[in-house]
Amino acid sequence: MRKPLLIISSLLMLLSCHRPAKQPHIVLTVMTSAHPYFQAVIAEWQHLSQIHGFTLSLMDPNFDNARLMKIVEDLIIRRPDGIAFAPLDSRMAVKMLRKIKEAGIPVIAYNINPSEPVAPTVVGEDLQGGQLAGETAAAEWKKIHSGSSPRIGIVGQVGIAEVDKREQGFLEGVRKVFPQAVLLQEVNGYGVRDKALRAAEDMLQAHPDLDIAFGINDDSALAIVDAVREIGLKQVLVAGIGGSEPIIKELLKPESPLKVAVANPPKDIADAGWALLQQVLQGDSSYRLQHLPFVKIVPEQALEWLKAQYPSKEGDQR
């Protein structure tokens, strides 16, 4: 009777050897899933999960740091195999990332650089992006108003270091062409379109002589465009950081006040984030900071950009 038992035991061992391995569980957090930029980041991570065979979960605090902390506490209990973490604030990020690391969970940060070197991080070059937008806006303004220095307004977002760099860079870029350019007002649009619209309306009504208005993300720039049209200020040139479908549509309209779009590539930052997380999963958790340059979108290449970085919006050709 031993022989059948040996056969059964061998078969069980053989079946266990060929049992499919459990897929790694990766969690992606975003600042908000309502923005086209993060929708594109999510889409690329979903694509990466199919290629590399991991299960992806999404966590969205919708710009709420208290909610993000609860997400962190929940993740520590759930213990996924890895986390790609999008902070909402560079200072709060340090505490949250430390909690994750102390729990022994592999983690990288992206999109916002924590104020201390606590985890491997990939971010856009926000100062460079702002400078590129400012120089381009100044060059566009100079085509029509070569002899006068422009008056500037900014719809920003308070409390985010990366946004501060974009605003600083924009002013530096404009003043590289027009050293006497004046900042008339900076308002807080909170990074979302409805609040940015109210802020842009207030700014333009207070300064109807404003020449160049800068929006720090898609929603802010589009809100300025809406406000310019509502108030009827024909002279305002709008520049923004963002490369989503609504921005591209505006850029391609000859009559649109939006003349400058500079973008942080969402697909590229997702790919770089996954590459960085793979290194951490393989045991290399040493700190490193990777910067990705912003890109100027010109109308002639705008649709090509959209297909490359926002494939779900213009037909996924993968």
N, C-alpha and C positions, 0 to 999 in steps of 0.2 A: 504493500500500500504506500510505501514511501515514494515510489516513482511518480505517481500522479500528483502527490503533494509537491514534489520538486518541480514538476512541470508548471503547476499553478503558481508556485512562488516565482519561477522564472518569468512567467507571463506578466505577473503583477509588477515585477521590477522593470520589465521592458516597457509596459504601459506608462509607468511613472516617469521613465526617462524621456518619453515622447510627449508628456503632458505639456501643453503650451504654457510658456512662462507668462507670469502676470505682467501686464503693461505698467510701466512707471506712471505714477499720478503726479502731474504737474499742475500747479495753481498759478493763474495769471491774475494779478490785480490791475485795475485801471483807475484813473482819476474819475472818469465817468464814461459810461457806454453810450451816452447821448451825443457825444461829439463825433463827427465823421473821422477825425484823426484816430481816435481810439477804436472806432469801429473797424478801421483798416488794420490797426495793430492786432485786434482780436482775430480778424479774418486770416492774417498771415500766421498767427500762432496756431489756428485751427488747421491750416494747410501743413504747417510743420509737424503737428501731431500725427497727421495721416502719413507723412513721409517717414518719420522716425519712430512711429509706433509707441506713442505715449497717450495716456488719457489726460485731457485738458479740462480743468474747471475754471470758471470765471468768477471773480469777486469784484463788486462795484460799490464803493462807498459813496459815490455821487458827491464828491467834494466835501465830505463830512469826516473830519479827523476822528471824532468820537466813534463814528461807525467803523472807520478803518481800524481803530484799536480793537474793537470787538471782533472784527474779522481776524486780526492777528491772534487774539486769544483763542478763537475757534480753530484756527489753523494749527496752533500748538497742540490742541487736543486731537485733531484729526490726523496730524503728522503726515502730510503728503511727502512725496519723494523729492520735490523741489519746488521753489517758489520764484517767480519773476515778479518783483514788487515795484509798483509805481507809487512813490510817496506823494503826499499832498503838500508837504512842508519839509524843507531841508533839515530843520532842527528836530521836529517830531520824528522824522524818519530814523534818526539815530537810535532813539529809545525802542522803536518798533523793531528795527532790524536786529538790534542786540537781543531782544527777547526771542526772536526767531532763531538766531544763531545759538543762543544758550540752550535752546531746546534740541539742538543738534540737527536742524533741518537745513539742507543746502539752499542758499538764497542769493539772488543778485538783485540790484536795484537798477531801474531805468527811468529815463525821461526827466527826473529831477535828481540832482546830485546831493546826497546827504551832507550835512555841514561837517561831519567827521568821517574819516576813511574807515568805515565799519564793514562794508561788503563790496565785492566787485560791482562796478557800475558802468553803464553805458548811457550817454546823454548826447544831445545835440550841442553844437557850439553856438550857444545863444548870443553871446556878444558878437561873434562873426556874422550870425544871421541878421541881427539888428543893424550892424554896419552895412551889410550888403543891401538891405532894404532902404536904409537912409541914403546911401550913395546913389542908388538907382532912382529913388524918388527925386533927389536933388537934380540929377541929370535930366529927368523928364520935365521937371519944373523949368529948368534952364532953357529948354527948347523954345519956350514961349515967353519967359520972363527973365531974360539973361541979365538984366541990370539990377534986379531987386532981390533982396534977401527974403526968403519965405518965412511966414509966421506959422508956427507948428502947434498942433494939438495932439494929445495922446489919449486913447482909451486903453487903460492898462488893467492890472489886477494886483491889488495890494497883498503883500506878505509872501510873495514867491520870488526867491533870489534869481531864478532863471528869467522871470519876467523883467526884473530890474535890469538884468544884463541886456535884454532885448531893447528896452527903452534907452538905456545908456548908449548902446551901440548905434541905435537909430539916430540919436542926436549927434553922435560923433560922425556918422556917415554923411548926414546933411551938412554939417559944419566943415567937413573936408572940402566940400564944393562951395558952400556959402558960410564963411567963418562968422558972419554977423547974424545968422539965423536965430530967431527968438522963439523960445517955448512959451506960448501964451497960457496954456492950461493942460494939466494932466488929471484925468478923472478915472475913478474905479468902475469898471464895467463888469467885474466879478467873473470874467471869462465866459459868460453865457449871454445869448443873444438878446433876451428880453431886457435884462438889466443893463446890458451894454447899450441898447437902443436908447433907454431913458437917459443914460449918462451922456451919450453922444448928442442927443437933442439939447440937453442943458448946456453942453460945451459950445455947440454951434450957435445957439441962441444968444449966449453970452459974448461970443466972439464971431460975429458974422463976417469979419474981415480975415478970418483964418484961411491959410493957403494950402497947407499940407496936413492931413490927419492920418495918424498911424494907429492901426489896431494890432494888438499883440498876439491874437490868434484868429482863426476863421470867424468865429462868432462876433468878435469885436470889430473886425474889418467889415463884415457884412452889415453889422448894425450901423456903422458909420455911413455906409452906402445908402441904407434905408433913410437915415436921418437927413443926409444931404438932399435926397430926392424930395422928402417931405417938406423941408424948409425952403428948398429951391435955390441953393447956393451953387451957382454954376461954376465958380472958379476953383472949388475945393478939389485937390488931387488926393485920392485915398491910396494909402499903401498898407499892406498887411502881411502878417506871417500866417501862412496856411495854404494848402494846395488841394483841398477837397473839391468835390464836384461843383458845389455852389460857387466857390471862388473861381474855378476855371470858367464857368459859364459867364460870370461877370467880367472876367478878364478878356473874354472873347467878344464882348459887346463893345463896338467902337464908341458908343455914346456913354458908356459907364464911367463914373468917376474913379473906379478902381483901375489904376494904371500900373501898380507894382504888387507882385506876389512873390514872396520868398518862403520856402517851405522846408520843414523838417521831415525827411522821408520816413513815413510810418513803416513801410515794409522793411526798409534797411535797418531800422532800429529794432524791429522784432527779430530779424535774422541775427543781428549782432548780439541781442539779448540771449537768444537760444544758444548761440555759439559759446557765450560766456558761461551760461548755466551748465552746459555740457562739461566744461572744464572743471567747474565746482563739483559736479556729480562724479567726476573721475578722481576727485581727491585734491584738486588744486584750488583752495579757497583763499589764496593770497590776494591782497588788495591790489586792484588795478582800476584805472579810470580811463575809459575809452570815449573819445569825442567823435561825433559824426558831423561833417560840415553841412550847413544849410545850402539850399540850391535856389537860384533865381529861375523862375518860370517865365519863359517868353511865350507870347501867343502862338508862334509857329510850332512850338514843341509841347504845348499845353496838353493836348489830348494824349500824346505819347506818354507824358509824365503821369497822367491820370490812370492810364491803363497799366503802367508799371507799378505805381505805388498804391492805387485804389482799385484793384482789379474787379472787385465785386460791383463797382459802380459803372464800369464800362465793358463788362463782359469778361469773365475769368478765362484767360487763354492758356492756363496751365495744362 
